[in-house]
Amino acid sequence: MAFAAGATNPLRDDDVARYEADGYLLLRKLFDEEETQLLQQIARADRRLQENVSDRVDASGQSMKLRVVGELSDDDIFSAIVRSRRVADTAERLLGEEVYHWHYKVIQKDAREGGAWEWHQDYGYWYNDACLKPTLLSCSIAIDRATRENGCLQVLRGSHHCGRVDHQQTGKQTGADPRRVAVMQEHFPLEYVELEPGDALFFHGNLMHRSDANRSEQPRWSLICCYNTRSNSPFTESRHPFYTPLERWADERVAELGRAQLAALRE
Ligand SMILES: O=C(O)CCC(=O)C(=O)O
């Protein structure tokens, strides 16, 4: 569905039902052209994204860079997007409960270099962060166009209904039990989620997903904002934060802050 930028509630009545049935919801043009261009330019210019970057090496030895951020700040477009009503309120509506920031990450799949992700569920990892329930969600926002050629996200539609699957080390990544994934592939349709810059995919913590290596000349970067629900705060210390209220910002702050950040980066 196309979304008129500026509105705070991009959901239609049947969107929540579709999310519950499929395990994901695609919102086209969640960010308008100016916001998307700011996001693209800032992502390339902001050197903080290159600090503490993790390398995930796939089975073929190719690596993908990602920067995971736990703390929100007052002066960057990424934090403004995490706090925006457009994303946070949508996450809340889909999860049916107050949400808080879990982390965000910038996936940096460079041209011809970005490696693959094995089949996994995000809750396959987050279960080990002391969350009792899979009531977490990710929102993947395309910074660059995502296509089959540059390794867009692939999902098994409806697979979140299977519940959490055991995860194990597969090569240098942690992936879902391959025997179970093979059977799931027979039961749930594989969808390649091709996105234009500014499109957003909200997906369930138990949705089985992966992505291919980037063998194209086009980079594929994306911003993934992850939320947990208030009642699902970790029951003990983990790598992730306990519940803390998420301050919400008006949607307009994304462009306002983006303009200021880009100007500062260019000084
Ligand atoms: O965007 C991708 O290529 C994969 C990201 C992913 O699987 C994740 O963040 O859990």
The ligand as a Gaussian input file, in Angstrom:
#p B3LYP/6-31G(d) Opt

LIG

0 1
 O       18.629000      -7.392000       5.650000
 C       19.236000      -8.450000       5.568000
 O       19.907000      -8.772000       4.598000
 C       19.145000      -9.449000       6.684000
 C       18.845000      -8.817000       7.985000
 C       18.405000      -9.816000       8.976000
 O       18.164000     -10.938000       8.679000
 C       18.229000      -9.424000      10.360000
 O       18.569000      -8.282000      10.714000
 O       17.761000     -10.237000      11.151000

